[in-house]
């Protein structure tokens, strides 16, 4: 989810730079920020990759 939103925001921003649309650039940056916040919230809710220590415990090491 986070990667998709950050890539979408970066794509929108890069297209805005090519088209010289300042407002669209900031919309793309807003999408990036929303993606980062969503990623942090999802991680706090237990979704996403486990930490390296947690992964070792899951595999019995």
N, C-alpha and C positions, 0 to 999 in steps of 0.2 A: 504494500500500500504506500509506504513512504517513498520507495524508489520510483514508483509510477507517478506520484504527484510531483516529486522533485523534477523528474524528467519532463513531465508535461509543462511545468512552470518554466523550466529552462528553454524548452522548445518555443513556447509562446513568447518569452522574452527575446530570444534570438531572432524570431520572425519580426518582432516589433522593432528591433534595432535595424534590421535590413529595410524595413518600411518606414523608418524614421517616425514611429508612433510612440511618443514618450508615455502616454497614458497606458498603452497596451504593455509596454515594458514593465510598468509598475504592477499591472494586473498579474503578469507572469511571476514577478517577485512575490506577490501576495500568495499565489498558488504554492510557491516553494515554501513559504513560511507556514502556511496551513498544513502542508505535507509534513514538515518537521514536527509541528505540534501534534499532529495526529499520530505520528510515529512514536513520539514520547508517551502519549496517553495510552496507546495500544501496548507499549512495552510495560507500563505500570500496571495494566490490566492482565498481564501474563502472556500476551501474544509476542511472537517474534523469536529471535534466536536466543538460546540460553547463553549465559556467561560461560567462559571457558571452564571455570571450576564446576559449575553446574553440569556442564556437558560431560566432564570426567566422571562425576558421580553417577550420571545416568548410564554410563557405559561400564560401571563397576570397577573403575580404576582407583 
